[in-house]
């Protein structure tokens, strides 16, 4: 699986992104501190800081000095777009190939919904 070789800071970034997309942290909400999130995930605080820096670089979080990190306005839309692009580029080709091998038509997937 592709996630096994992913660096820890990117895995942590994925956890944070999923929490934002799942609504655990809405736009304007404060994210856990670096130390708190590191303790929660059993990670090194420097690794968490690197994951948070990615969000800051992408404009998805705002830093309020002395207060904390907050989910920026528009972050959910940016994350959804990024997740969609990642799915179509990195996940869907393998899923499609497996479906083809198994003889599954895309319409069959919707029949069970």
N, CA and C atoms as an extended XYZ file, in Angstrom:
339
Properties=species:S:1:pos:R:3:atomname:S:1:resname:S:1:resid:I:1 pbc="F F F"
N         0.846       -1.188        0.000 N   UNK     1
C         0.000        0.000        0.000 CA  UNK     1
C         0.890        1.250        0.000 C   UNK     1
N         0.429        2.285       -0.651 N   UNK     2
C         1.226        3.497       -0.832 CA  UNK     2
C         1.522        4.220        0.481 C   UNK     2
N         0.633        4.150        1.441 N   UNK     3
C         0.783        4.889        2.693 CA  UNK     3
C         1.935        4.355        3.554 C   UNK     3
N         2.313        3.103        3.351 N   UNK     4
C         3.357        2.495        4.176 CA  UNK     4
C         4.705        3.198        4.019 C   UNK     4
N         4.999        3.692        2.833 N   UNK     5
C         6.285        4.328        2.571 CA  UNK     5
C         6.242        5.838        2.756 C   UNK     5
N         5.110        6.359        3.142 N   UNK     6
C         4.936        7.802        3.285 CA  UNK     6
C         5.644        8.274        4.552 C   UNK     6
N         6.376        9.388        4.491 N   UNK     7
C         7.023        9.927        5.694 CA  UNK     7
C         5.984       10.263        6.779 C   UNK     7
N         6.407       10.195        8.022 N   UNK     8
C         5.505       10.406        9.154 CA  UNK     8
C         4.836       11.778        9.091 C   UNK     8
N         5.586       12.824        8.725 N   UNK     9
C         4.983       14.154        8.707 CA  UNK     9
C         3.847       14.235        7.684 C   UNK     9
N         3.940       13.475        6.583 N   UNK    10
C         2.854       13.457        5.604 CA  UNK    10
C         1.668       12.637        6.108 C   UNK    10
N         1.948       11.576        6.860 N   UNK    11
C         0.856       10.806        7.474 CA  UNK    11
C         0.100       11.682        8.473 C   UNK    11
N         0.847       12.468        9.253 N   UNK    12
C         0.215       13.370       10.215 CA  UNK    12
C        -0.590       14.435        9.495 C   UNK    12
N        -0.055       14.937        8.390 N   UNK    13
C        -0.783       15.922        7.588 CA  UNK    13
C        -2.098       15.325        7.108 C   UNK    13
N        -2.076       14.057        6.686 N   UNK    14
C        -3.295       13.393        6.215 CA  UNK    14
C        -4.320       13.261        7.342 C   UNK    14
N        -3.851       12.992        8.550 N   UNK    15
C        -4.753       12.872        9.704 CA  UNK    15
C        -5.432       14.210        9.985 C   UNK    15
N        -4.659       15.274        9.941 N   UNK    16
C        -5.205       16.613       10.181 CA  UNK    16
C        -6.180       16.990        9.070 C   UNK    16
N        -5.787       16.724        7.813 N   UNK    17
C        -6.659       17.042        6.681 CA  UNK    17
C        -7.983       16.298        6.794 C   UNK    17
N        -7.924       15.027        7.152 N   UNK    18
C        -9.154       14.241        7.308 CA  UNK    18
C       -10.030       14.826        8.415 C   UNK    18
N        -9.414       15.253        9.509 N   UNK    19
C       -10.187       15.843       10.614 CA  UNK    19
C       -10.867       17.138       10.174 C   UNK    19
N       -10.192       17.919        9.360 N   UNK    20
C       -10.793       19.162        8.849 CA  UNK    20
C       -11.941       18.824        7.906 C   UNK    20
N       -11.710       17.898        6.994 N   UNK    21
C       -12.747       17.518        6.039 CA  UNK    21
C       -13.932       16.828        6.703 C   UNK    21
N       -13.666       16.100        7.778 N   UNK    22
C       -14.741       15.412        8.507 CA  UNK    22
C       -15.513       16.356        9.426 C   UNK    22
N       -15.041       17.601        9.537 N   UNK    23
C       -15.740       18.576       10.359 CA  UNK    23
C       -15.309       18.610       11.814 C   UNK    23
N       -14.269       17.865       12.159 N   UNK    24
C       -13.769       17.906       13.534 CA  UNK    24
C       -13.180       19.283       13.850 C   UNK    24
N       -12.611       19.921       12.825 N   UNK    25
C       -12.079       21.284       12.944 CA  UNK    25
C       -12.670       22.106       11.809 C   UNK    25
N       -13.617       22.955       12.132 N   UNK    26
C       -14.238       23.786       11.105 CA  UNK    26
C       -13.350       24.986       10.808 C   UNK    26
N       -13.677       25.684        9.736 N   UNK    27
C       -12.928       26.880        9.401 CA  UNK    27
C       -13.047       27.877       10.546 C   UNK    27
N       -11.929       28.395       10.977 N   UNK    28
C       -11.876       29.303       12.110 CA  UNK    28
C       -11.584       28.611       13.435 C   UNK    28
N       -11.658       27.285       13.454 N   UNK    29
C       -11.397       26.527       14.686 CA  UNK    29
C        -9.898       26.432       14.950 C   UNK    29
N        -9.561       26.366       16.220 N   UNK    30
C        -8.157       26.223       16.618 CA  UNK    30
C        -7.745       24.756       16.541 C   UNK    30
N        -6.585       24.515       15.951 N   UNK    31
C        -6.013       23.173       15.910 CA  UNK    31
C        -5.311       22.893       17.231 C   UNK    31
N        -5.126       21.602       17.561 N   UNK    32
C        -4.367       21.287       18.773 CA  UNK    32
C        -2.953       21.851       18.667 C   UNK    32
N        -2.362       22.162       19.795 N   UNK    33
C        -0.983       22.637       19.792 CA  UNK    33
C        -0.073       21.540       19.262 C   UNK    33
N         1.103       21.926       18.840 N   UNK    34
C         2.075       20.966       18.334 CA  UNK    34
C         2.326       19.888       19.381 C   UNK    34
N         2.558       20.310       20.612 N   UNK    35
C         2.853       19.335       21.684 CA  UNK    35
C         1.666       18.425       21.973 C   UNK    35
N         0.463       18.989       21.993 N   UNK    36
C        -0.726       18.182       22.275 CA  UNK    36
C        -0.965       17.151       21.174 C   UNK    36
N        -0.843       17.587       19.914 N   UNK    37
C        -1.061       16.659       18.803 CA  UNK    37
C         0.036       15.603       18.755 C   UNK    37
N         1.270       16.001       19.060 N   UNK    38
C         2.375       15.041       19.098 CA  UNK    38
C         2.126       13.976       20.156 C   UNK    38
N         1.683       14.395       21.327 N   UNK    39
C         1.395       13.439       22.399 CA  UNK    39
C         0.249       12.512       21.995 C   UNK    39
N        -0.774       13.073       21.390 N   UNK    40
C        -1.941       12.288       20.964 CA  UNK    40
C        -1.552       11.234       19.923 C   UNK    40
N        -0.652       11.590       19.019 N   UNK    41
C        -0.264       10.696       17.934 CA  UNK    41
C         0.988        9.873       18.244 C   UNK    41
N         1.633       10.143       19.365 N   UNK    42
C         2.870        9.442       19.697 CA  UNK    42
C         3.994        9.809       18.734 C   UNK    42
N         4.021       11.084       18.354 N   UNK    43
C         4.999       11.560       17.371 CA  UNK    43
C         5.926       12.589       17.995 C   UNK    43
N         7.011       12.852       17.328 N   UNK    44
C         7.952       13.876       17.745 CA  UNK    44
C         7.342       15.254       17.450 C   UNK    44
N         7.397       16.186       18.386 N   UNK    45
C         6.850       17.527       18.133 CA  UNK    45
C         7.437       18.216       16.899 C   UNK    45
N         8.703       17.974       16.587 N   UNK    46
C         9.299       18.574       15.389 CA  UNK    46
C         8.650       18.031       14.115 C   UNK    46
N         8.252       16.769       14.155 N   UNK    47
C         7.573       16.159       13.007 CA  UNK    47
C         6.185       16.752       12.839 C   UNK    47
N         5.493       16.963       13.951 N   UNK    48
C         4.176       17.605       13.899 CA  UNK    48
C         4.317       19.037       13.388 C   UNK    48
N         5.333       19.739       13.856 N   UNK    49
C         5.560       21.114       13.401 CA  UNK    49
C         5.781       21.148       11.886 C   UNK    49
N         6.464       20.154       11.359 N   UNK    50
C         6.691       20.081        9.914 CA  UNK    50
C         5.368       19.861        9.178 C   UNK    50
N         4.506       19.008        9.721 N   UNK    51
C         3.189       18.774        9.110 CA  UNK    51
C         2.353       20.049        9.149 C   UNK    51
N         2.354       20.734       10.271 N   UNK    52
C         1.617       21.995       10.394 CA  UNK    52
C         2.174       23.050        9.446 C   UNK    52
N         3.491       23.037        9.239 N   UNK    53
C         4.112       24.006        8.345 CA  UNK    53
C         3.594       23.848        6.918 C   UNK    53
N         3.331       22.604        6.509 N   UNK    54
C         2.773       22.366        5.176 CA  UNK    54
C         1.435       23.076        5.012 C   UNK    54
N         0.601       22.997        6.048 N   UNK    55
C        -0.697       23.676        6.003 CA  UNK    55
C        -0.512       25.188        5.960 C   UNK    55
N         0.442       25.664        6.714 N   UNK    56
C         0.716       27.107        6.740 CA  UNK    56
C         1.217       27.561        5.366 C   UNK    56
N         2.110       26.806        4.767 N   UNK    57
C         2.645       27.137        3.447 CA  UNK    57
C         1.554       27.162        2.384 C   UNK    57
N         0.567       26.289        2.535 N   UNK    58
C        -0.536       26.202        1.575 CA  UNK    58
C        -1.677       27.172        1.887 C   UNK    58
N        -1.514       27.960        2.958 N   UNK    59
C        -2.534       28.937        3.319 CA  UNK    59
C        -3.785       28.326        3.917 C   UNK    59
N        -3.669       27.127        4.463 N   UNK    60
C        -4.834       26.456        5.041 CA  UNK    60
C        -4.985       26.684        6.536 C   UNK    60
N        -3.948       27.223        7.150 N   UNK    61
C        -4.043       27.593        8.562 CA  UNK    61
C        -3.486       28.999        8.736 C   UNK    61
N        -3.976       29.652        9.755 N   UNK    62
C        -3.484       30.971       10.123 CA  UNK    62
C        -2.844       30.864       11.489 C   UNK    62
N        -1.707       31.509       11.625 N   UNK    63
C        -1.007       31.521       12.903 CA  UNK    63
C        -1.340       32.821       13.622 C   UNK    63
N        -1.796       32.681       14.846 N   UNK    64
C        -1.982       33.850       15.708 CA  UNK    64
C        -0.936       33.719       16.797 C   UNK    64
N         0.104       34.513       16.679 N   UNK    65
C         1.239       34.433       17.599 CA  UNK    65
C         0.778       34.469       19.051 C   UNK    65
N         1.284       33.523       19.805 N   UNK    66
C         0.958       33.443       21.215 CA  UNK    66
C        -0.395       32.816       21.505 C   UNK    66
N        -1.159       32.523       20.453 N   UNK    67
C        -2.489       31.935       20.642 CA  UNK    67
C        -2.536       30.521       20.079 C   UNK    67
N        -2.211       30.381       18.787 N   UNK    68
C        -2.222       29.054       18.175 CA  UNK    68
C        -2.471       29.084       16.687 C   UNK    68
N        -2.760       27.910       16.156 N   UNK    69
C        -3.044       27.740       14.731 CA  UNK    69
C        -4.541       27.567       14.540 C   UNK    69
N        -5.069       28.234       13.511 N   UNK    70
C        -6.488       28.181       13.239 CA  UNK    70
C        -6.719       27.782       11.782 C   UNK    70
N        -7.769       27.001       11.540 N   UNK    71
C        -8.112       26.598       10.184 CA  UNK    71
C        -8.555       27.848        9.424 C   UNK    71
N        -7.918       28.104        8.298 N   UNK    72
C        -8.191       29.305        7.504 CA  UNK    72
C        -9.504       29.175        6.744 C   UNK    72
N       -10.076       30.314        6.455 N   UNK    73
C       -11.268       30.358        5.617 CA  UNK    73
C       -10.889       29.833        4.231 C   UNK    73
N       -11.697       28.956        3.682 N   UNK    74
C       -11.437       28.369        2.366 CA  UNK    74
C       -10.610       27.090        2.407 C   UNK    74
N       -10.162       26.700        3.590 N   UNK    75
C        -9.314       25.503        3.711 CA  UNK    75
C       -10.053       24.236        3.293 C   UNK    75
N       -11.323       24.129        3.635 N   UNK    76
C       -12.083       22.916        3.304 CA  UNK    76
C       -12.165       22.748        1.784 C   UNK    76
N       -12.470       23.818        1.071 N   UNK    77
C       -12.558       23.742       -0.391 CA  UNK    77
C       -11.207       23.370       -1.000 C   UNK    77
N       -10.128       23.968       -0.486 N   UNK    78
C        -8.787       23.649       -0.990 CA  UNK    78
C        -8.447       22.185       -0.734 C   UNK    78
N        -8.776       21.710        0.474 N   UNK    79
C        -8.479       20.312        0.810 CA  UNK    79
C        -9.293       19.356       -0.050 C   UNK    79
N       -10.572       19.661       -0.255 N   UNK    80
C       -11.409       18.789       -1.098 CA  UNK    80
C       -10.852       18.707       -2.514 C   UNK    80
N       -10.449       19.835       -3.054 N   UNK    81
C        -9.879       19.859       -4.401 CA  UNK    81
C        -8.604       19.016       -4.452 C   UNK    81
N        -7.760       19.183       -3.447 N   UNK    82
C        -6.514       18.424       -3.367 CA  UNK    82
C        -6.784       16.932       -3.217 C   UNK    82
N        -7.740       16.579       -2.366 N   UNK    83
C        -8.089       15.169       -2.160 CA  UNK    83
C        -8.629       14.548       -3.443 C   UNK    83
N        -9.453       15.306       -4.159 N   UNK    84
C       -10.014       14.812       -5.420 CA  UNK    84
C        -8.897       14.563       -6.433 C   UNK    84
N        -7.984       15.523       -6.566 N   UNK    85
C        -6.868       15.368       -7.503 CA  UNK    85
C        -6.008       14.161       -7.127 C   UNK    85
N        -5.725       14.016       -5.830 N   UNK    86
C        -4.929       12.882       -5.364 CA  UNK    86
C        -5.637       11.568       -5.670 C   UNK    86
N        -6.939       11.499       -5.406 N   UNK    87
C        -7.699       10.274       -5.664 CA  UNK    87
C        -7.642        9.904       -7.143 C   UNK    87
N        -7.927       10.881       -8.004 N   UNK    88
C        -7.962       10.605       -9.440 CA  UNK    88
C        -6.591       10.233      -10.004 C   UNK    88
N        -5.539       10.809       -9.448 N   UNK    89
C        -4.190       10.542       -9.953 CA  UNK    89
C        -3.554        9.297       -9.337 C   UNK    89
N        -3.724        9.119       -8.008 N   UNK    90
C        -2.966        8.085       -7.299 CA  UNK    90
C        -3.769        6.884       -6.815 C   UNK    90
N        -5.062        7.037       -6.637 N   UNK    91
C        -5.863        5.940       -6.093 CA  UNK    91
C        -6.709        5.280       -7.177 C   UNK    91
N        -7.436        6.104       -7.925 N   UNK    92
C        -8.380        5.572       -8.905 CA  UNK    92
C        -7.742        4.635       -9.933 C   UNK    92
N        -6.569        4.914      -10.482 N   UNK    93
C        -6.025        3.976      -11.478 CA  UNK    93
C        -5.891        2.542      -10.951 C   UNK    93
N        -5.453        2.378       -9.713 N   UNK    94
C        -5.335        1.035       -9.134 CA  UNK    94
C        -6.715        0.422       -8.882 C   UNK    94
N        -7.652        1.231       -8.410 N   UNK    95
C        -9.021        0.743       -8.161 CA  UNK    95
C        -9.651        0.321       -9.487 C   UNK    95
N        -9.502        1.162      -10.496 N   UNK    96
C       -10.072        0.875      -11.829 CA  UNK    96
C        -9.476       -0.403      -12.395 C   UNK    96
N        -8.170       -0.569      -12.260 N   UNK    97
C        -7.520       -1.783      -12.761 CA  UNK    97
C        -8.050       -3.021      -12.035 C   UNK    97
N        -8.231       -2.921      -10.728 N   UNK    98
C        -8.749       -4.055       -9.960 CA  UNK    98
C       -10.196       -4.343      -10.354 C   UNK    98
N       -10.977       -3.301      -10.577 N   UNK    99
C       -12.360       -3.487      -11.021 CA  UNK    99
C       -12.393       -4.179      -12.385 C   UNK    99
N       -11.523       -3.760      -13.270 N   UNK   100
C       -11.461       -4.371      -14.600 CA  UNK   100
C       -11.114       -5.855      -14.500 C   UNK   100
N       -10.134       -6.174      -13.648 N   UNK   101
C        -9.739       -7.579      -13.472 CA  UNK   101
C       -10.876       -8.416      -12.904 C   UNK   101
N       -11.664       -7.821      -12.013 N   UNK   102
C       -12.762       -8.542      -11.372 CA  UNK   102
C       -14.057       -8.488      -12.185 C   UNK   102
N       -14.043       -7.709      -13.261 N   UNK   103
C       -15.242       -7.604      -14.095 CA  UNK   103
C       -16.348       -6.781      -13.445 C   UNK   103
N       -15.968       -5.812      -12.628 N   UNK   104
C       -16.953       -4.956      -11.953 CA  UNK   104
C       -17.156       -3.699      -12.788 C   UNK   104
N       -18.407       -3.400      -13.086 N   UNK   105
C       -18.740       -2.170      -13.800 CA  UNK   105
C       -19.003       -1.072      -12.768 C   UNK   105
N       -18.619        0.173      -13.061 N   UNK   106
C       -18.877        1.270      -12.113 CA  UNK   106
C       -20.350        1.384      -11.705 C   UNK   106
N       -21.263        1.107      -12.629 N   UNK   107
C       -22.687        1.194      -12.302 CA  UNK   107
C       -23.085        0.182      -11.235 C   UNK   107
N       -22.383       -0.953      -11.160 N   UNK   108
C       -22.675       -1.963      -10.146 CA  UNK   108
C       -22.411       -1.428       -8.730 C   UNK   108
N       -21.434       -0.557       -8.620 N   UNK   109
C       -21.106       -0.012       -7.307 CA  UNK   109
C       -22.244        0.843       -6.767 C   UNK   109
N       -22.937        1.516       -7.648 N   UNK   110
C       -24.031        2.390       -7.238 CA  UNK   110
C       -25.318        1.636       -6.952 C   UNK   110
N       -25.443        0.431       -7.458 N   UNK   111
C       -26.646       -0.363       -7.255 CA  UNK   111
C       -26.860       -0.708       -5.787 C   UNK   111
N       -25.793       -0.864       -5.012 N   UNK   112
C       -25.892       -1.250       -3.615 CA  UNK   112
C       -26.123       -0.071       -2.674 C   UNK   112
N       -26.099        1.134       -3.210 N   UNK   113
C       -26.247        2.325       -2.350 CA  UNK   113
C       -27.699        2.602       -2.018 C   UNK   113
